[in-house]
Amino acid sequence: MQEFDLVVVGAGIVGASVAWHAAQRGVRVAVVDGIGPAAGASGASDGAVSVASKREGILADVAYESLEYSKELAKKNGPLAGIFHARPSFFVATDEAEEGALDALAIKLRKLGNQVKVVADLPNQKAVALGFGSGVRRLLKLDGEGHMLGYGATQAYLRASGAAFFWRDAVIDIAEEVSSVTVQCQSGKLRARAVVCAAGLQSLNLFESLPIFPRAGQLIITDQRQPNERTLEGSITAGSYLISKQLVKNETSSPPVVIDPLETGQYLIGSTREPHGRSDFTDVSVIRNLIKQAVDIYPVLKNRRVIRTFTGVRAAVADGLPIVGLMPQHRRTWIASGFEGDGICLSAWAGRAVCDAIFDEPKGVLDVFSPNRFQEMSEVV
């Protein structure tokens, strides 16, 4: 039996953020993962820290707060220094529905404030002059958003936390006692004042009643761009992606394409939103469709070669909001899961919010994300 103040189950970016925020309070932290750091969704992400892509309402509000906080953590001596980078982002419309999505985006950003703002709203001719395809009817350029690779941020948080690490050590059970909680791992037991489950889809192994389900996304990695090739300053997001984020159950008719320039000079192109948990295959017809749409939006890509395709699987929730808060009928067991594609952006906020709730006083905003909301919905029905 090893003693800690907090045990974090799951070494993705959210769990790593919780560990670092807890360590800032001087508590002893252990992080347990069945595989290792960023082995799941955090390692299969484009890394965008984006407010613009979030569904309007509480999710966009929290993303705005998390973006601002991430910038603070990226300052000198912060855990995200050299990991988080500010960069512009582009949103394009190729049909009337996507133009409507861009209109809604501009209105949403004005409501949120001035941290992320539209700095250019360009028609077709000016978009084409910047290297975009002739089918791009409208282009919005935003300033104020950022980027950090999920696995890089995860490693940075963990290194700075000074936590004890237990890799390849699956959690079998969590048992609460009067003044402590015992985490039963394959290698032995850990006792702590509290435990946070941030294990994504693996959270279902401990709490099978959680309304979390897998959502897969197929992605593409290209070779490096040529030295004389036009440099893309930031990611390109199709208006169909904004539309898909507003939908909880339905999919758009075409994959919501995102084109992300990587620090290596490669491009990441994604992504579908498929209701399954298979990460062991990619569909050639789907990949072909993604490539076609990406090239139509940004023709420079036609000169690139595909060197890898893969499928990332994320933990999604039926109402489109993550589950963050104290587990029902528990006093020392917390959950932070179901972030789907929003974990990178919300990780800074989530780590701070969870530790505030455990060690200080929970803020009202957590009520919206609490697992109790599903119990309350059942009672109403």
N, C-alpha and C positions, 0 to 999 in steps of 0.2 A: 504494500500500500504506500503510494507516494502522495504527499500532501501539497496542494496548491490553493491559491485563492480563486482562480478561474480556470476552467478547462474549456477550450474551444474545439469543437468537433467540426473538422473541415478546413482544409488549407487552401481554399480559393481566395480571391481578393477580398471578399467580405469578411471571411474568418480571419485573414491576416490583419485587416484593418481593426477588427475588434481586439485582437491580441495586442497590437501596438497601442491603441487607445487605453486599454487596461493597464499596460505596463507603464504608461505615463503617470498613473496614479500610484505607482510604487508597489503594485500587487504582483504576486508570483503567478505566472501564466504557463499553461501547458497547451500545446496545439497537437491534435491527433488527426491523422488522415490515413485512410486505407491504402492510399498509393503514395502521394507526396504533393508538394506545392503546385498549384495551378494545373493539376492533372485533368480537370474537367472543363467546364465552360470557360473558366478564366484563361485557359490556354488556347481557346478557339474563338477569339474575338478580334474585331478590327481595332479595338482600343479607343474608340471615340468617346470623349467626355462631352456629350452633347445634350443641351437643353432643347434645341430645336426639334429633335427627333422624338421627344417624349409627348405622351398623350396630354392634352390640355387638362388643367385641374391640379389636384394635389401632387400628381407625379411630376409635372413640369415645375411646380413650386419647389419641391424637394430637390429636384435635379439642379435647379438654379442655385439653391443653397449649397449643394454638394460641389458644384463647379467652383463657386467662390472659395469654398473651404479648401478644395484641392489646390488652388493657386497659392493659398497660404502655406500649405504643407510642402509646396515645391520650392519655397524660398530657402536661402542658405541654411544648412544644418537640418532642414526638414526631411522627413522620410521619403518624400517624393522629389527631392532635388535631383535634377538630371533625368528624371523619369517622366514627369508631366511636362508637356510643352504646349504653349498657346499656339494656335494656328487658325487660319480662316477655314470656312467650310462653304460648300456650294450646294444649292438645291435647284433641280431642274424640272421643268414641266414639258411634256411632249404631247399632251392632249388637254382638253378642256377640264376634265376632272382633276388632273394634276395642277393645273393653273389655280383652280379653286382651293386646293390644298396649300399652295404657296400663299394665296391671299390670307387663309386662316393662320398660317405660320407667322406672317408679318404682324397680324393683329395680336397673336399670342405673345410675341416677343415685346411688343409695345406695352402690354399689360404687365409683364414681368419686371420691366425696368430697362436700364441702359447697359447692363453688363454684356449682354449679347444683342447685337443689333444688325439690321440690314444696312450694308454700306454701298450696295449696288443692286439695282433692279433693272436688268438688261433685256432688251428684246432679242429676237432671233439673230439679226444681223451682227450685233455686237457680241453675242455669245459665240457665234461662228468665228469671229475674228480672234477670239481667245482660245480657239482650238476645239470648241464643242461642235457636235454634229448638227447638220442642217435641220434635223427633226426636233431640235431643242427650241421650243417656242418662247421660252422665258427662262432666265437665270437669275437666281438670288445669290449674292455673296454676303456671308455673315462674318463678322469679327467678334472675338470674345470667347470662342469655344476652345477646346483643347484635345490632347491626345496623350494616351499612355498605354503601352503594351500591358496587357493583363498579367502576364507572367512576370514582367519586370517589376510592376508595382507590387505584386504579391511577394516576390523575393525581397524587395526593399523594405516593406512593412515588417516581414518576419525577421530580417537581419537586425533591424533597429529595435525590435521588441525585446530581445534578450530572452525569449521564451524557451522552455524546454520542448523539444520536438520529438514526436513519436510517429515515424513514417512506417508505412506498410503494417499498420496496426489498427485493424478495424474495431469500431466500438460495437459491442454486443448488446449492452443494456445500460440504462441510466436509472438509478434508484435513489429517490429522495429520502432523507432522514430529517429529524427535527432541526438540526443546526448545520447540516451539510448535505452534499449529494455525492454519490459514488458512481463513477464511470467505469464500467467493466469493459476492458479491452481484451484483445486476444493475448496480450503479453502480461496482463495483470490488472490491478485496480488503481484508479486515481481518485483521490478524495479532494473536494473543493467546496468553497462557499456557494458557488454557482457554476452552471454549465451553459454554454451557448452552442446550439446546433446550427451550423452554417454550412451544411454538407450538400446543398443542392438536392438533386434527385435522391441521393443516398439518405436524406432525412427520412424518407419513407420506410427505411429499414427499422427506424426507431419509433416513428409516429405514422403508422400506416393510414390513419384517418385524415391526414393532411390533404387538402384538395390540390395537390401538386401533380402535374403530369409533364411528360417530356415533349419538347418541341425542337425538332431538328432543323438545321440549316446547312445547305450544301455551299461550299466555298471553293475558290480558285486562287492559286498563287501563280504569278507569272515569273518569267526571268527578269533580269535587271534591264532598266531602260538604257538606251545608248547615251554616250556623253553629250552629243549634240541635240538630244531630244528635249522638247519643251518640258519644263519641270512643273508638275502639278503641286500647287501650294498646300492644298488640303483635300479632304475627302469630298466626293461627289455623291449626293443622295438623290435618287429619283423621287418625284412626288408620290409615286405609288407606295413607297416605303412609309411616308407620312400617313397615307390612307390606311395602310395595313395596321399601323399602330393604333388607329382609332377603332379597329375592329377587334372584338374579343374572341369571337368564334369563327367568323368567316374569313376566307382568304381573298386577296385580290386576284383578278383574272391573270395577271402576269407577275413573275417574281419581283419583289421590291429591291431593285438593284442599288448597291452601294459600291463605289470604287474608291479604294483607300491607298494612297501612295505610302509605302513603307520606308523606313529609314535605310533599308538595304538597297533602295533603288528599284525594288520590285513593286508589284501592285497586288493587293488583295481584292478580289471581286466576290460579292455575295449579295444576297443570301435568300434562300427560300425559308418559308416558315411551315414546316410539315409536322403533323400531329403523330409523331412516333419517336422512339428512343434508340433507333439503330444508328450507330456511328461507324459501322463496318462496310459501308458501301456508298457509292455515288451513282447517280443516274445520268447516263451519257446524254440523253435527250434534254434533261433539265440543265445540265452544264452547258450544252450547246445554246440553249435559249438564253441563259445568263450572259454568255459570251457575246451573243448577237446583240442583246440589248445594251451591254456595256460599250461595245464598239460603236453602235449607233449614237450613243450619248457622247463618247469621247473617242473619236476615230484614231487617235495616236495608238490605241491599244491593238489595232490590227497588225502592228509590226511586232507584237510581243508573242512569246511562246508560253504555253501552259506547262509548268513543270510539276504541279501537284494539284490534286483535287482531294477534298476531304469533307467530312460531315461533322459539325459540332452539335452537341445536344445540350439544351438548356432546360432548366426547371421553370416551368410556366405555371400560372395560377389562372383559374377560370375567369376572374374579374379583372385580370390584367394588372393587378397590384401585387407587390411582394408581400410576404408574411413576415412581420417583424414585431416581436413582443413576447410577453410571458405566456407560456403554454397554459391552456385552460386546466384547472384543477392542479396546478403546480405552483410552487413558491420560489423555486430555485433553478428552474429549467426554462431557458429562453430559446427562441427560434429566430433565425434571420436567413430566409430562403425564398425561392420562387422569384428571383429577380429577372429571369429570362435574359433578354439582351441589354438590360439596364444596370447590371451589376458593376461594370467598370465605372460608370458615371456616378452611381449612388454609393459606392463603397466608402468614401470618406465620410459622408453623412451617416451611413448606417453604423459604422464603427463607433462614431462619437455618440450617436443616439442610444445605441444599445448599452454602452458603458455608463452614460448619464442615468439611464433607467435602472441599471443594476446597482450602481454605487452612490447615486445621488437621488434625484427625483425625476421620474419620467415626465416628458413633455407631452402635452395634449395631442400633438401631431401623430404620435405613435398609435393612438386609438384607431386611426383610419386603417393602419396596416396590421392591427392586432389579429391573432388567430381567433379571437373571440367573435370576430365579425361573422364568421361562418355559423357559429352556434346561434348567434342572434338571428341570422337570416332563417335558419331552420325553425326557430321558435315562432317567427312571424308567419311562415308558411303553415 
